[in-house]
Amino acid sequence: MSTTVKFPRTNQELANLGGGQPVRFPGTEEEYWILLEEADYRVDFYNQEIIACMSYESDEHSAITSRINFLLQTIFQDANKVRVHNSNRPICIPFCNNAVFNPDGSAVLLPGKKYEYRPGMTAELTPLVLFEVLSGTTRVRDWGEKLPCYKQIPSLQQILYVDSERPRIAVMERLEGQDKWLEIAYEKPEDGFSVQGRQLSVQEVYKGTFAL
């Protein structure tokens, strides 16, 4: 089965519809997974809507995403215990209307559990850490729509929201044994925070992006 013409396939077709903003289409989970495989852009699924997001990244967004992915690879050096994923690896959240989101990056403690739509098409169910790099076109969705769903993932211990327009990192950490989260924002270059026992700083995260 293939998707119908109501869904664009290329970034240019999507840009003609949304002008760089996420575009929403009513759609089924089946249509979502088919489009995820066919489209040139990133696709999320939430509340029976397919949410299409341009794959274009600003220079700052791309640099910060690559930097954090590198830092996570440094923190989780044993690939047999933790797998670090980029933005092409979806996460399924059954507790949030079976939403499927593509964070900018994640780390999954192995052996992780997966949601299988069909053989060869899966999404992670048990991320340990994930991060989003905020921009003008994603900020509202990241905070208002995705964050409440992320907090419902039982395995998730930390969420990093890293601003691409100014030095600011919001670190959310699940309180031990609870479904409550502690949120602290860091803005000064010397401000430090811990990711799974490894100390990082604002300056380290934004290295090569902003002059701090």
N, C-alpha and C positions, 0 to 999 in steps of 0.2 A: 504493500500500500504506500502511496506517496501523498504528500500534503497537497492541498488545493491552492489555487492562485491567490487566495486571500492572504497568504503569508509570503512576504518578500524573502528572497534567498541571499541576496548580496548586500554588502554594506551600503552601496550606492542606492539601491532600492529602499533600504531602510532609512537612509538619510533624507530621501525625497519625502518620506512620510513624517519623520519626527524632528528634523532639524537638529540632530545631535542629542535629543532627549529620548529616554526610554519610551517605547511604543508598546501599547497593550492591545492584545487581541483576545476575545473570548475563545477558549479552546479547551480541548480535552487532554487528559494525560497522554493518551495515545498520540495525539497530534503533536504534543510537546516533544516527546522522545524522537519522533520522526524528524521534526524540525531541528532539534538539537544535533542530529547527525548530518543534516543537509545544509544548514545555514552557515554563512561565513562569520556571523557575529555571535555574541554570547546570548544565551536564552535562559530565562528563569521561568518557574511555574509556581503560581500562588493564587488560591481562591478561584480556581477554574479560569485563570487568565494566563496567557503566554506573554511574558514580558521580554521584549527584544531590546538589547542594549548594544550600541555601537562598539565594535572591537577597537576603534581608534583610542589611543591613550596620549595624553599630553606628555611632553618630555619629562616633567617632574613626576607625574604619576607613574610612568614606566620605570624611571630611575629608582623611585622609592620602593616600588613593588619588587624589583630585582634585588635591591639591597636587603629587604626584609627576608626574602626567600633565601638569600645567601646566609644571613645570620641564623635563620632557622636550621639550615643545613649544617652550620657550624655547631649549633647547640645540640642537635640530634644527629650525631655522627654515626651511630650504629644503625645502618639502614635495615638491619634485621629486626630491630625493635620499634623504630618509628619511621614512617614514610612521610616525606614532605612533598606536598602537591602544589602546583601552580593554579592559575585561575581557570584552567580547562577541566578541572576535576570537580564535578558537581557533588553537592551534599544534599541528601534527602532528610526531611524533618517530618516524620509521620505525626508527631504531636501538634503540628501546625498545618492542618489540612493537607498533609502530604506534600508540603512545599518542597521545591527543588531549587536551590540557589547555588550560584558559582561565586564563592568568595575569592578575593584576590590571591589567597594562599591559605594553606592549612597543613597541620601535622596530625597524623593518625597513628595511635599506638597499635602495634601489630600483636596478634592478628586482629584486624579490624573487621567489623560487620558491614555488609553491603546490602543495599536494596537492589534487587535484580528485576529490571523491567522485562528483559529477555536476555538470553545468552549473548554476552558481548556488550550489553548496555546496562551499566550499573552506576550507582551513586554511593558515596560514603554515608554511613549511619553513625559512626562513632569517632568524630574528630576530637582531638585533645586540645588543640590550639587552632584558632583561625584569625585572620586579619583582613580588614578592608582598608583600602586607600581612598579617602574621601575626596571628591571633586565637586564642582558646581552642578554637574548633571546627575550625580549619584547620591549626594549628601542626604536628601530628604528620604529617599528609599532606604538607604543604609541605616539611618537612625529610626525612622518611623515604622518601617515594614519588616526589614530583615532582622534587626536586633532583637525584638520581642520573640521572634521564632528561634533565633540562635540560642537564646537563654533557656529554651525548652529542651535542648539536647542534653540528655543525662550525662554523657561522657565528657562534655566540653568543660574545660577548667579555666581557660583564659580567652578573651577576645580583645584584639587590638584594633582601634580605629585611629588611623594615621592620616592626618590632614596633608593634602598635597599643595595647599595654597599658603600655608603658614606653618611654622614649627609648633605642632601640638599633637600629642599622642594621648588618647583616652584608653586606659587599661582597665578592663573589667575582669574581675577574678571571682570565681564561685567560692563562697564561704564553705569551709570544710563541713561536709555532712549536711548541707542545707541547699535549698533552692533559692537562696538569696545571693546577690552579687554586690561586691564592693567595687565602686568606680572611682578612679583617681586620674586626673588630667595632669600631664607633664608638658611644660612649655620652655623652661630654661635649659640651655645647652647641657648644663651639668646635672640636670635632674636624672636620677637613676631609678630603674624598676627591674623586677626580676621576671624572667620567662622560664618557668620550670627549673628554677634554681640557678640560672645563668643571668648575671647582672648585665643589663644594657643601659645605655644613656640616650637621651634625645639627640645629642651630637653624633653618636655612633649610628643611629638609625638614618639621620639626614645627611650623612657624610656624602659629599659630592653633589648635593642638591641645593642646600642653602648655606650661605656663609654665616656660620654661627660663632 
